[in-house]
C-alpha cells in the first residue's frame, strides 16, 4: 500500500500461536515521548492498517479477549509500507519475553518530535496562531518579537515541509499568514544531521504531517471551538475529517481578531488591532494497492494596524498592513514493490503583502501636517513559489534505505516600494543621498519597482545504513541558484554517524552538514538593487552582491534513556558561514529587508530532558546557549546610515543569548488536565541605552537593558510562567465537550524582546493575559 511523501503505513495481520486469524483485536501505535497515539481494530481476516503515520519510532501494543497482550517496537522512516505480523498467545501460556522498551532513537540526526496531543494543549491566547510558540519547546530556540525566533545563531532560516512540499517563505505574521496548528498530525523539528533531501533554508527543517481522513475510525469526526482572551481577543475554529479505507478528506478553518495583534513597540499597545483567517483542505485517494493521489489547498488573509510609537499616535498615524496567500499541491505516489517507491509532486504558492500609509503623499510635499512621521512609506509586493519535484526510494537489506531526487523551484517576485522623510529635522545636508526625499530637499518620493525570478535547481542522494550498532547517514546534495546577475552553486555533503549501546540505552551521534542557504525572498528585489544601495553611505559605488549563505555545521551529541521514565539529550554544536544572513527592519513598520554579513561564527550547547507519562505526570526541560558573531561589512537591505562596524570587525549580534530555558510540567487523568510552562531568557544583545536618552519614544526601554560581565549591553533577563487547566466531558456516542483556561505570563513580568536593534527594532513582551476556550468534539 503506497503512502504519502511525509508519512508511512504500518499494516499486517493478527494471528494466534497456531497461525489462525484473530478478528477484532485492539492495536495501539504510540510514542510515549512525542505523545502520538493511533488505535485500530483488526477486521474479520485479522488485517489491520495504520494510515498517515509520521516518521518516528513507535510501540505497537496488541490485545484480544482470551489472549495475552503483545508488544513490538517498529520504525517508520520512509513511505515504503511496513508489514508486521502480530502473534497473540493464549492466556496461561508460559512465554519468555525479552522486553525492549525503547525511548531513544539511533538516527544520527538531532530532532524533536511534537504530536497533535501536545499541540492541542499548548497555552496560547489564539491557538490558530500558536505555531511559533509551540516550536519554542525545541532546545536552543530563542524567542523574538511577533513569533519570530533565532536558532543556532541564524535568523529564522527555516524550511517547512508540509506533507513533502517545501515552504521556505517566512510565515511569521509580519510577512505572511502563519500555519494553523490544528491541521497538524505531528511535526518533526530537525536541527542537526540534516538529510540531503532538504534545501532552501535548511538550518532548521520542520517536517509536518497534516491530518488525513483516510481510514477514519468513525467514518466522520470533527470539532468546533470558540475562544476569548484579554485585549478583545476572539477566535472561532472548525475542523472535520471523514473517509473510508480508500478515500479520505480533512478540512479546517479558523478566524480571530485582537486589539493586541502583534508585539507592540511600547507597553501602551497603541494602534495594534488585527484580524486573520485561514482554511486548509487535504484529499487522499488510494487507487488500488500501488498508487496514491493527494491534493492539498490552503489560504489565508490578515489585515492589521501597524503599531505606533507614542509620538506617532499623537500625530494621528494610521498605517495598515495586509497579507494574503494561497497554496495548492498535487502529489502522486507509486509503489513498484514492497521495497521500491516513487513520489512526484507539483506545487504552487502565491502571497501578497501591502503596507498602506495613513494618506497618500504627492511629490513636492512640504513639512508639517503629515500623520505619518518621521517617515511616510507604502508597499505592495507579491512572492510566488512554483515547483516540481520527484524522488525514488529503495530499501535494501533489512533496514537500509536509499533515496534520490530532483527538484526545481521558481520564485517570481514583484515589488513596489515608496517612501519619503516627513521630519525635516532628520536630514539637512544637501549632499546626503536622502536629502531630495525631505521637504527641504524638494519633497520627492523614493519610488522602486522591479520584477525578478530567482531559480533553484537541486539534486540529492541520501543513504541510511545500519551496520550492527552503527548507523550511517550519508547524503550529497547539489544546489544551483540564479537571480539577476548572481549565479551560485554548491555541492553539499551531509554526513551523520551514531553508535547505539543497548546495554545502557545510550546513543552517541555526530554530524556534519554543508548547507546552501537562500536569502529571504521577501523584499529581495530592493535589497539587490543599485537604487537602494545609492541611498546609503556607499552611494555612487557598485552595489555588493547579496549571495546565498554557505555554511558548515558540526554537531556532537549524546542521548541517554532513563529507565522507563524518560530520556536525556545533550549536544554541542558549532557553525561557520560565508555571507551570513539576517534581516534589517525599516523603523517599526514590520517591513524587513534581507542583508548579509561577510562572515558568521556560531557555537553553543543544547539539552533536552523528556519525562514520559507516569501516573498522569509528564514533563520536559529544554536548555540552550548560543554565541553568535558577525564579521562586517553588511550588504543588501535598505542601509540608510553609516555602518557601526568597520570592514573586518567582528561583533555580537542580537541572536546571541547566554541561556534560554523552557520547562513544561503536565498532569492528566480522567479528562482533567493541568499544565505549568516556564520560560527563561537571559537576554539578547541590545543597543546602548544612552542612544535613547531624551527620546520619549524609547527612553522607557533603558531600564530593561543591562551591561553583562563582558561589557555587552543585553536585554534584562526575564522569566514568565503560564498556567493551564482543562476538563473534557464525555457525552452521548463519540461526542465530547472540553473547556480550557490559560493564564499567560501569570506573574505579569515586564520585559523586552529587543531594544534599538538594527535587525529587529524595539518590542515588548505580552503582559498577563487570560484565555478561555470551549470545544465541542463530534
Order of alpha helices (4+ residues) and beta strands (2+ residues): beta-beta-beta-beta-beta-beta-beta-beta-alpha-alpha-beta-beta-beta-beta-beta-beta-beta-beta-beta-beta-beta-beta-alpha-beta-beta-beta-beta-beta-beta-beta-beta-alpha-alpha-beta-beta-beta-beta-beta-beta-beta-beta-beta-beta-beta-beta-beta-beta
